[in-house]
Amino acid sequence: MTSQPDTAHPDWMEGTYPWCWLRGQVVNTASATVSIMDRGFLYGDGVFETIRIHQGKPFQWARHWVRLQQGCESLGIPIQGNEDAWTEQLHALINKNQAGNALARVHISRGLGPRGYAPSSDSAPTSIITLHRAPALPPDRPQQWNLMISEIRTPSFSLMPKWKSCNKLHQIMVKNEALNAGFDDGLVLNEHQNLTETSSGNLFLILGNRIQTPTTECGILNGTTRQLLIELASSLGLECQESPCHLDTIHKADSVFATLCSFGLVHIQRIEDQIFPLHPVEESLYQAYLKRLNAG
C-alpha cells in the first residue's frame, strides 16, 4: 500500500499532481527520488514525452509512443514494457490522481551508471510518469505569443533535435533569453538564417493561399502536434508545404503560428517589431484541433 501524500507541498510542486509513477510503483510525487548517480540527472542521458490528457485520455498517445521508442532506440536505452503496459500504467496514474485534464510527462533515463560519458552496458533504465496541470484552451481563438529572434542557433546538421532528449539546456537558454527580454519565447535560426522552431514549438507561416513550415532537415523536432496540424490542414483542403524558410520569409508572411502539445496552436502576435493579425486559416485550424481533441 502507498501512504497518503503530504498536504503541505513545497513550492515546486505547484501545479503537479500528488501521485507519480516511478520504477513500476505509484508513489507520492513530493517524496519521490532518484539516485545522484542516475545518468538522467548527471548528463540528461534519456528521453521524455509531454502528452496532453483530455477527458482522462492521453491525446495522440500513438505518435508519442512511436517517438519515445525511436528516441530510446537511438540512444540504446531499452524500454521496459510494451505499449499496452505503458498505456495501462498511464491510465492507472490518471485515475489515481483523478486528473481528467492534465499534462503527462513520460521520462526514461539510462539509469544508474559510473562517472564519465561512456554508458554502462548493464544499466537498468529509470522510468517515471508525472502529471501536471494543463493550461486552459480558449474555446474561440488560440493563445497569443510575442517572439524575439534568439541569438542562439541550432545547426541544421545537429542530431539533437531528432529526438526529445532529457538534455534541454539549449531550449532553457532560448526561453530564458526571451523571458528576460520581455517576450514569451524565442525564434531560433540555423546556420543558414533559416527558421527552425521556438524553445518548445514548431513554426508555421501563412503566405497567401498556402502554409509553410520548416522541414526536419532544418534542425527541428518533428512535433506530434506539428504532424497533426499538417494532417488537419490537408483535411481542410489547405496546401501545407514543408520547406526551408529563410528569416526574410517572415516579412512576407500574412500570419505566423506555432504548435505544441500543451497549447495545441498558438498565434504569434508579434516577432520583434512586426505585428501579425490572427488569420482566418489559423482560426479554422484551431477549431479543427479542438474538434479532434474532443473526439479523443
Short mmCIF file of the C-alpha atoms (twelve columns), coordinates in Angstrom:
data_MODEL
# 
_entry.id   MODEL 
# 
loop_
_atom_site.group_PDB 
_atom_site.id 
_atom_site.type_symbol 
_atom_site.label_atom_id 
_atom_site.label_alt_id 
_atom_site.label_comp_id 
_atom_site.label_asym_id 
_atom_site.label_seq_id 
_atom_site.Cartn_x 
_atom_site.Cartn_y 
_atom_site.Cartn_z 
_atom_site.pdbx_PDB_model_num 
ATOM 1   C CA . MET A 1   0.000   0.000  0.000   1 
ATOM 2   C CA . THR A 2   1.088   3.583  -0.583  1 
ATOM 3   C CA . SER A 3   0.825   6.268  2.082   1 
ATOM 4   C CA . GLN A 4   -1.354  9.330  1.698   1 
ATOM 5   C CA . PRO A 5   0.503   12.284 0.148   1 
ATOM 6   C CA . ASP A 6   1.591   15.125 2.399   1 
ATOM 7   C CA . THR A 7   -0.783  18.069 2.008   1 
ATOM 8   C CA . ALA A 8   1.981   20.619 2.709   1 
ATOM 9   C CA . HIS A 9   3.523   20.673 -0.766  1 
ATOM 10  C CA . PRO A 10  6.756   22.554 -1.477  1 
ATOM 11  C CA . ASP A 11  6.589   25.484 -3.910  1 
ATOM 12  C CA . TRP A 12  7.974   23.442 -6.826  1 
ATOM 13  C CA . MET A 13  5.007   21.096 -6.513  1 
ATOM 14  C CA . GLU A 14  2.565   23.846 -7.525  1 
ATOM 15  C CA . GLY A 15  0.578   22.544 -10.478 1 
ATOM 16  C CA . THR A 16  1.876   18.982 -10.087 1 
ATOM 17  C CA . TYR A 17  -0.431  16.123 -9.112  1 
ATOM 18  C CA . PRO A 18  0.322   14.301 -5.824  1 
ATOM 19  C CA . TRP A 19  0.930   10.834 -7.260  1 
ATOM 20  C CA . CYS A 20  3.565   9.775  -9.795  1 
ATOM 21  C CA . TRP A 21  4.751   6.503  -11.289 1 
ATOM 22  C CA . LEU A 22  8.380   5.601  -10.530 1 
ATOM 23  C CA . ARG A 23  10.069  2.305  -11.463 1 
ATOM 24  C CA . GLY A 24  6.827   0.366  -11.570 1 
ATOM 25  C CA . GLN A 25  5.184   1.831  -8.457  1 
ATOM 26  C CA . VAL A 26  2.772   4.661  -7.745  1 
ATOM 27  C CA . VAL A 27  4.389   6.900  -5.118  1 
ATOM 28  C CA . ASN A 28  3.999   10.315 -3.517  1 
ATOM 29  C CA . THR A 29  5.402   12.837 -6.013  1 
ATOM 30  C CA . ALA A 30  6.784   15.216 -3.369  1 
ATOM 31  C CA . SER A 31  8.882   12.472 -1.787  1 
ATOM 32  C CA . ALA A 32  9.858   10.527 -4.946  1 
ATOM 33  C CA . THR A 33  13.619  10.456 -5.545  1 
ATOM 34  C CA . VAL A 34  16.239  9.126  -7.957  1 
ATOM 35  C CA . SER A 35  19.891  8.459  -7.232  1 
ATOM 36  C CA . ILE A 36  22.513  11.189 -7.708  1 
ATOM 37  C CA . MET A 37  24.282  8.599  -9.895  1 
ATOM 38  C CA . ASP A 38  21.359  8.365  -12.314 1 
ATOM 39  C CA . ARG A 39  22.623  9.348  -15.748 1 
ATOM 40  C CA . GLY A 40  19.456  11.296 -16.452 1 
ATOM 41  C CA . PHE A 41  20.408  13.586 -13.565 1 
ATOM 42  C CA . LEU A 42  24.125  13.631 -14.345 1 
ATOM 43  C CA . TYR A 43  24.059  14.095 -18.122 1 
ATOM 44  C CA . GLY A 44  20.477  14.352 -19.346 1 
ATOM 45  C CA . ASP A 45  21.004  10.841 -20.699 1 
ATOM 46  C CA . GLY A 46  17.441  9.905  -21.543 1 
ATOM 47  C CA . VAL A 47  14.291  10.862 -23.417 1 
ATOM 48  C CA . PHE A 48  10.854  12.128 -22.478 1 
ATOM 49  C CA . GLU A 49  7.438   12.944 -23.914 1 
ATOM 50  C CA . THR A 50  4.863   15.507 -22.813 1 
ATOM 51  C CA . ILE A 51  1.310   14.359 -23.531 1 
ATOM 52  C CA . ARG A 52  -1.957  16.236 -23.198 1 
ATOM 53  C CA . ILE A 53  -4.521  14.322 -21.138 1 
ATOM 54  C CA . HIS A 54  -8.037  15.284 -22.188 1 
ATOM 55  C CA . GLN A 55  -11.155 13.874 -20.551 1 
ATOM 56  C CA . GLY A 56  -8.999  11.208 -18.953 1 
ATOM 57  C CA . LYS A 57  -7.417  10.059 -22.217 1 
ATOM 58  C CA . PRO A 58  -3.844  10.613 -23.486 1 
ATOM 59  C CA . PHE A 59  -4.204  12.612 -26.704 1 
ATOM 60  C CA . GLN A 60  -2.107  11.410 -29.670 1 
ATOM 61  C CA . TRP A 61  -0.587  8.687  -27.493 1 
ATOM 62  C CA . ALA A 62  0.307   6.529  -30.511 1 
ATOM 63  C CA . ARG A 63  2.503   9.277  -32.006 1 
ATOM 64  C CA . HIS A 64  4.166   9.951  -28.662 1 
ATOM 65  C CA . TRP A 65  4.837   6.246  -28.129 1 
ATOM 66  C CA . VAL A 66  6.485   5.900  -31.541 1 
ATOM 67  C CA . ARG A 67  8.780   8.870  -30.867 1 
ATOM 68  C CA . LEU A 68  9.581   7.586  -27.373 1 
ATOM 69  C CA . GLN A 69  10.588  4.234  -28.863 1 
ATOM 70  C CA . GLN A 70  12.690  5.875  -31.576 1 
ATOM 71  C CA . GLY A 71  14.478  8.072  -29.061 1 
ATOM 72  C CA . CYS A 72  15.294  5.147  -26.777 1 
ATOM 73  C CA . GLU A 73  16.466  3.071  -29.740 1 
ATOM 74  C CA . SER A 74  18.729  5.888  -30.962 1 
ATOM 75  C CA . LEU A 75  20.323  6.228  -27.523 1 
ATOM 76  C CA . GLY A 76  20.494  2.479  -26.928 1 
ATOM 77  C CA . ILE A 77  18.173  2.574  -23.898 1 
ATOM 78  C CA . PRO A 78  15.840  -0.443 -23.565 1 
ATOM 79  C CA . ILE A 79  12.176  0.283  -22.832 1 
ATOM 80  C CA . GLN A 80  10.821  -1.924 -20.083 1 
ATOM 81  C CA . GLY A 81  7.333   -2.999 -21.120 1 
ATOM 82  C CA . ASN A 82  5.348   -2.713 -24.336 1 
ATOM 83  C CA . GLU A 83  2.885   -0.059 -25.465 1 
ATOM 84  C CA . ASP A 84  -0.070  -1.777 -23.793 1 
ATOM 85  C CA . ALA A 85  1.752   -1.904 -20.453 1 
ATOM 86  C CA . TRP A 86  2.663   1.782  -20.614 1 
ATOM 87  C CA . THR A 87  -0.883  2.696  -21.626 1 
ATOM 88  C CA . GLU A 88  -2.228  0.795  -18.633 1 
ATOM 89  C CA . GLN A 89  0.249   2.490  -16.283 1 
ATOM 90  C CA . LEU A 90  -0.623  5.911  -17.641 1 
ATOM 91  C CA . HIS A 91  -4.364  5.334  -17.249 1 
ATOM 92  C CA . ALA A 92  -3.888  4.000  -13.723 1 
ATOM 93  C CA . LEU A 93  -1.975  7.142  -12.757 1 
ATOM 94  C CA . ILE A 94  -4.614  9.394  -14.341 1 
ATOM 95  C CA . ASN A 95  -7.309  7.607  -12.337 1 
ATOM 96  C CA . LYS A 96  -5.281  7.702  -9.118  1 
ATOM 97  C CA . ASN A 97  -4.885  11.474 -9.422  1 
ATOM 98  C CA . GLN A 98  -8.430  11.996 -10.761 1 
ATOM 99  C CA . ALA A 99  -6.758  14.026 -13.492 1 
ATOM 100 C CA . GLY A 100 -9.313  14.438 -16.259 1 
ATOM 101 C CA . ASN A 101 -7.328  17.192 -17.975 1 
ATOM 102 C CA . ALA A 102 -3.594  17.377 -17.403 1 
ATOM 103 C CA . LEU A 103 -0.146  17.129 -18.934 1 
ATOM 104 C CA . ALA A 104 1.711   13.843 -18.519 1 
ATOM 105 C CA . ARG A 105 5.495   13.760 -18.631 1 
ATOM 106 C CA . VAL A 106 6.840   10.304 -19.520 1 
ATOM 107 C CA . HIS A 107 10.557  10.079 -18.750 1 
ATOM 108 C CA . ILE A 108 13.049  7.267  -19.397 1 
ATOM 109 C CA . SER A 109 16.691  7.721  -18.434 1 
ATOM 110 C CA . ARG A 110 19.520  5.230  -18.852 1 
ATOM 111 C CA . GLY A 111 19.550  4.738  -15.085 1 
ATOM 112 C CA . LEU A 112 22.493  4.267  -12.733 1 
ATOM 113 C CA . GLY A 113 25.971  4.365  -14.175 1 
ATOM 114 C CA . PRO A 114 29.599  5.208  -13.411 1 
ATOM 115 C CA . ARG A 115 31.069  8.702  -13.738 1 
ATOM 116 C CA . GLY A 116 32.046  9.563  -17.313 1 
ATOM 117 C CA . TYR A 117 30.293  9.822  -20.625 1 
ATOM 118 C CA . ALA A 118 30.614  6.153  -21.602 1 
ATOM 119 C CA . PRO A 119 27.321  4.406  -20.767 1 
ATOM 120 C CA . SER A 120 27.286  1.139  -18.885 1 
ATOM 121 C CA . SER A 121 26.110  -1.874 -20.851 1 
ATOM 122 C CA . ASP A 122 24.116  -3.309 -17.935 1 
ATOM 123 C CA . SER A 123 22.330  -0.266 -16.506 1 
ATOM 124 C CA . ALA A 124 18.609  -0.559 -15.717 1 
ATOM 125 C CA . PRO A 125 16.546  2.352  -17.093 1 
ATOM 126 C CA . THR A 126 14.716  4.700  -14.729 1 
ATOM 127 C CA . SER A 127 11.098  5.136  -15.839 1 
ATOM 128 C CA . ILE A 128 8.926   7.956  -14.479 1 
ATOM 129 C CA . ILE A 129 5.480   9.391  -15.235 1 
ATOM 130 C CA . THR A 130 4.352   12.628 -13.600 1 
ATOM 131 C CA . LEU A 131 1.127   14.589 -14.104 1 
ATOM 132 C CA . HIS A 132 0.849   18.368 -14.173 1 
ATOM 133 C CA . ARG A 133 -1.873  20.972 -14.507 1 
ATOM 134 C CA . ALA A 134 -2.664  21.649 -18.176 1 
ATOM 135 C CA . PRO A 135 -3.100  25.194 -19.485 1 
ATOM 136 C CA . ALA A 136 -6.652  26.090 -20.441 1 
ATOM 137 C CA . LEU A 137 -7.523  26.102 -24.136 1 
ATOM 138 C CA . PRO A 138 -9.709  29.092 -25.084 1 
ATOM 139 C CA . PRO A 139 -12.816 27.905 -26.975 1 
ATOM 140 C CA . ASP A 140 -12.905 30.697 -29.565 1 
ATOM 141 C CA . ARG A 141 -9.362  31.603 -30.545 1 
ATOM 142 C CA . PRO A 142 -5.855  30.399 -29.692 1 
ATOM 143 C CA . GLN A 143 -3.437  31.832 -27.165 1 
ATOM 144 C CA . GLN A 144 -1.154  34.621 -28.415 1 
ATOM 145 C CA . TRP A 145 2.614   34.924 -28.006 1 
ATOM 146 C CA . ASN A 146 5.250   37.538 -28.764 1 
ATOM 147 C CA . LEU A 147 8.610   36.240 -30.032 1 
ATOM 148 C CA . MET A 148 12.092  37.641 -30.213 1 
ATOM 149 C CA . ILE A 149 14.712  36.382 -32.639 1 
ATOM 150 C CA . SER A 150 17.114  34.451 -30.447 1 
ATOM 151 C CA . GLU A 151 20.858  34.935 -30.536 1 
ATOM 152 C CA . ILE A 152 21.180  31.167 -30.032 1 
ATOM 153 C CA . ARG A 153 21.450  28.984 -33.147 1 
ATOM 154 C CA . THR A 154 20.555  25.366 -33.916 1 
ATOM 155 C CA . PRO A 155 22.861  23.757 -36.512 1 
ATOM 156 C CA . SER A 156 20.823  22.025 -39.207 1 
ATOM 157 C CA . PHE A 157 23.235  19.081 -39.074 1 
ATOM 158 C CA . SER A 158 22.779  18.526 -35.339 1 
ATOM 159 C CA . LEU A 159 21.323  15.174 -34.303 1 
ATOM 160 C CA . MET A 160 19.898  16.561 -31.047 1 
ATOM 161 C CA . PRO A 161 16.562  17.884 -32.430 1 
ATOM 162 C CA . LYS A 162 15.719  14.485 -33.925 1 
ATOM 163 C CA . TRP A 163 14.508  13.108 -30.607 1 
ATOM 164 C CA . LYS A 164 13.178  14.601 -27.366 1 
ATOM 165 C CA . SER A 165 16.181  14.111 -25.133 1 
ATOM 166 C CA . CYS A 166 16.307  14.990 -21.436 1 
ATOM 167 C CA . ASN A 167 19.184  17.376 -22.134 1 
ATOM 168 C CA . LYS A 168 17.310  20.637 -22.824 1 
ATOM 169 C CA . LEU A 169 19.966  23.213 -21.907 1 
ATOM 170 C CA . HIS A 170 19.688  24.722 -25.406 1 
ATOM 171 C CA . GLN A 171 15.926  25.254 -25.015 1 
ATOM 172 C CA . ILE A 172 16.325  26.576 -21.476 1 
ATOM 173 C CA . MET A 173 18.783  29.210 -22.714 1 
ATOM 174 C CA . VAL A 174 16.415  30.275 -25.541 1 
ATOM 175 C CA . LYS A 175 13.434  30.554 -23.184 1 
ATOM 176 C CA . ASN A 176 15.396  32.392 -20.512 1 
ATOM 177 C CA . GLU A 177 16.807  34.837 -23.068 1 
ATOM 178 C CA . ALA A 178 13.282  35.609 -24.311 1 
ATOM 179 C CA . LEU A 179 11.696  35.999 -20.879 1 
ATOM 180 C CA . ASN A 180 14.474  38.312 -19.723 1 
ATOM 181 C CA . ALA A 181 13.818  40.485 -22.793 1 
ATOM 182 C CA . GLY A 182 10.066  40.635 -22.131 1 
ATOM 183 C CA . PHE A 183 8.960   38.119 -24.771 1 
ATOM 184 C CA . ASP A 184 7.076   34.834 -24.453 1 
ATOM 185 C CA . ASP A 185 9.629   32.782 -26.376 1 
ATOM 186 C CA . GLY A 186 12.496  32.941 -28.842 1 
ATOM 187 C CA . LEU A 187 12.537  32.149 -32.553 1 
ATOM 188 C CA . VAL A 188 15.662  30.118 -33.322 1 
ATOM 189 C CA . LEU A 189 17.543  30.169 -36.640 1 
ATOM 190 C CA . ASN A 190 20.060  27.704 -38.042 1 
ATOM 191 C CA . GLU A 191 23.420  28.488 -39.645 1 
ATOM 192 C CA . HIS A 192 21.733  29.383 -42.948 1 
ATOM 193 C CA . GLN A 193 19.475  32.001 -41.310 1 
ATOM 194 C CA . ASN A 194 16.557  29.625 -41.863 1 
ATOM 195 C CA . LEU A 195 13.796  29.306 -39.274 1 
ATOM 196 C CA . THR A 196 13.837  26.259 -37.034 1 
ATOM 197 C CA . GLU A 197 11.430  26.487 -34.082 1 
ATOM 198 C CA . THR A 198 10.838  28.174 -30.730 1 
ATOM 199 C CA . SER A 199 12.129  26.684 -27.484 1 
ATOM 200 C CA . SER A 200 9.040   24.476 -27.313 1 
ATOM 201 C CA . GLY A 201 7.019   24.750 -30.522 1 
ATOM 202 C CA . ASN A 202 7.116   24.214 -34.271 1 
ATOM 203 C CA . LEU A 203 6.573   27.194 -36.578 1 
ATOM 204 C CA . PHE A 204 4.089   27.688 -39.421 1 
ATOM 205 C CA . LEU A 205 3.797   30.677 -41.767 1 
ATOM 206 C CA . ILE A 206 0.693   31.640 -43.736 1 
ATOM 207 C CA . LEU A 207 1.738   33.001 -47.135 1 
ATOM 208 C CA . GLY A 208 -1.223  33.873 -49.314 1 
ATOM 209 C CA . ASN A 209 -3.168  30.690 -50.023 1 
ATOM 210 C CA . ARG A 210 -0.578  28.278 -48.617 1 
ATOM 211 C CA . ILE A 211 1.018   27.317 -45.319 1 
ATOM 212 C CA . GLN A 212 4.764   26.789 -44.997 1 
ATOM 213 C CA . THR A 213 6.662   25.083 -42.194 1 
ATOM 214 C CA . PRO A 214 10.398  24.310 -41.827 1 
ATOM 215 C CA . THR A 215 11.468  20.801 -42.815 1 
ATOM 216 C CA . THR A 216 13.008  18.406 -40.321 1 
ATOM 217 C CA . GLU A 217 16.312  18.857 -42.191 1 
ATOM 218 C CA . CYS A 218 16.436  22.472 -40.946 1 
ATOM 219 C CA . GLY A 219 17.164  21.287 -37.392 1 
ATOM 220 C CA . ILE A 220 13.748  20.840 -35.769 1 
ATOM 221 C CA . LEU A 221 11.956  18.296 -33.646 1 
ATOM 222 C CA . ASN A 222 9.139   16.744 -35.652 1 
ATOM 223 C CA . GLY A 223 6.485   17.600 -33.087 1 
ATOM 224 C CA . THR A 224 3.435   15.410 -32.640 1 
ATOM 225 C CA . THR A 225 1.152   18.464 -32.855 1 
ATOM 226 C CA . ARG A 226 3.078   19.600 -35.945 1 
ATOM 227 C CA . GLN A 227 2.235   16.263 -37.573 1 
ATOM 228 C CA . LEU A 228 -1.407  16.622 -36.554 1 
ATOM 229 C CA . LEU A 229 -1.709  20.206 -37.899 1 
ATOM 230 C CA . ILE A 230 -0.275  19.159 -41.275 1 
ATOM 231 C CA . GLU A 231 -2.894  16.389 -41.333 1 
ATOM 232 C CA . LEU A 232 -5.688  18.788 -40.336 1 
ATOM 233 C CA . ALA A 233 -4.618  21.321 -42.975 1 
ATOM 234 C CA . SER A 234 -4.904  18.628 -45.636 1 
ATOM 235 C CA . SER A 235 -8.367  17.633 -44.390 1 
ATOM 236 C CA . LEU A 236 -9.454  21.275 -44.743 1 
ATOM 237 C CA . GLY A 237 -8.130  21.448 -48.303 1 
ATOM 238 C CA . LEU A 238 -5.236  23.727 -47.353 1 
ATOM 239 C CA . GLU A 239 -1.835  23.453 -49.011 1 
ATOM 240 C CA . CYS A 240 0.897   22.906 -46.407 1 
ATOM 241 C CA . GLN A 241 4.445   22.938 -47.742 1 
ATOM 242 C CA . GLU A 242 7.412   21.613 -45.775 1 
ATOM 243 C CA . SER A 243 10.471  23.534 -46.974 1 
ATOM 244 C CA . PRO A 244 13.298  25.746 -45.660 1 
ATOM 245 C CA . CYS A 245 12.015  29.162 -44.534 1 
ATOM 246 C CA . HIS A 246 14.603  31.941 -44.603 1 
ATOM 247 C CA . LEU A 247 14.330  34.674 -41.992 1 
ATOM 248 C CA . ASP A 248 13.264  37.102 -44.746 1 
ATOM 249 C CA . THR A 249 10.157  34.962 -45.326 1 
ATOM 250 C CA . ILE A 250 8.707   36.344 -42.097 1 
ATOM 251 C CA . HIS A 251 8.396   39.801 -43.661 1 
ATOM 252 C CA . LYS A 252 6.244   38.307 -46.443 1 
ATOM 253 C CA . ALA A 253 4.003   36.274 -44.140 1 
ATOM 254 C CA . ASP A 254 0.349   37.154 -43.595 1 
ATOM 255 C CA . SER A 255 0.439   35.442 -40.225 1 
ATOM 256 C CA . VAL A 256 2.524   33.049 -38.105 1 
ATOM 257 C CA . PHE A 257 1.592   30.370 -35.585 1 
ATOM 258 C CA . ALA A 258 3.304   27.715 -33.506 1 
ATOM 259 C CA . THR A 259 2.207   24.231 -32.468 1 
ATOM 260 C CA . LEU A 260 2.933   22.396 -29.225 1 
ATOM 261 C CA . CYS A 261 1.093   19.721 -27.278 1 
ATOM 262 C CA . SER A 262 0.341   21.887 -24.234 1 
ATOM 263 C CA . PHE A 263 -1.481  24.662 -26.150 1 
ATOM 264 C CA . GLY A 264 -2.245  22.991 -29.479 1 
ATOM 265 C CA . LEU A 265 -1.958  26.045 -31.722 1 
ATOM 266 C CA . VAL A 266 -0.586  29.417 -30.574 1 
ATOM 267 C CA . HIS A 267 -0.964  32.573 -32.669 1 
ATOM 268 C CA . ILE A 268 2.271   34.546 -32.968 1 
ATOM 269 C CA . GLN A 269 1.071   38.095 -32.479 1 
ATOM 270 C CA . ARG A 270 4.473   39.725 -32.830 1 
ATOM 271 C CA . ILE A 271 8.030   38.858 -33.870 1 
ATOM 272 C CA . GLU A 272 10.328  41.643 -32.717 1 
ATOM 273 C CA . ASP A 273 8.577   44.757 -34.133 1 
ATOM 274 C CA . GLN A 274 6.437   43.025 -36.766 1 
ATOM 275 C CA . ILE A 275 2.754   42.521 -35.908 1 
ATOM 276 C CA . PHE A 276 0.695   39.635 -37.301 1 
ATOM 277 C CA . PRO A 277 -3.125  39.650 -37.167 1 
ATOM 278 C CA . LEU A 278 -4.952  36.449 -36.367 1 
ATOM 279 C CA . HIS A 279 -5.711  34.833 -39.725 1 
ATOM 280 C CA . PRO A 280 -8.976  33.007 -40.610 1 
ATOM 281 C CA . VAL A 281 -6.893  29.958 -41.558 1 
ATOM 282 C CA . GLU A 282 -5.498  29.825 -38.019 1 
ATOM 283 C CA . GLU A 283 -8.989  30.025 -36.569 1 
ATOM 284 C CA . SER A 284 -10.141 27.166 -38.814 1 
ATOM 285 C CA . LEU A 285 -7.159  25.025 -37.871 1 
ATOM 286 C CA . TYR A 286 -7.593  25.771 -34.179 1 
ATOM 287 C CA . GLN A 287 -11.243 24.754 -34.283 1 
ATOM 288 C CA . ALA A 288 -10.293 21.590 -36.186 1 
ATOM 289 C CA . TYR A 289 -7.698  20.868 -33.500 1 
ATOM 290 C CA . LEU A 290 -10.258 21.308 -30.694 1 
ATOM 291 C CA . LYS A 291 -12.690 19.066 -32.547 1 
ATOM 292 C CA . ARG A 292 -10.065 16.333 -32.883 1 
ATOM 293 C CA . LEU A 293 -9.076  16.760 -29.232 1 
ATOM 294 C CA . ASN A 294 -12.658 16.372 -28.053 1 
ATOM 295 C CA . ALA A 295 -13.134 13.360 -30.312 1 
ATOM 296 C CA . GLY A 296 -10.396 11.558 -28.359 1 
# 
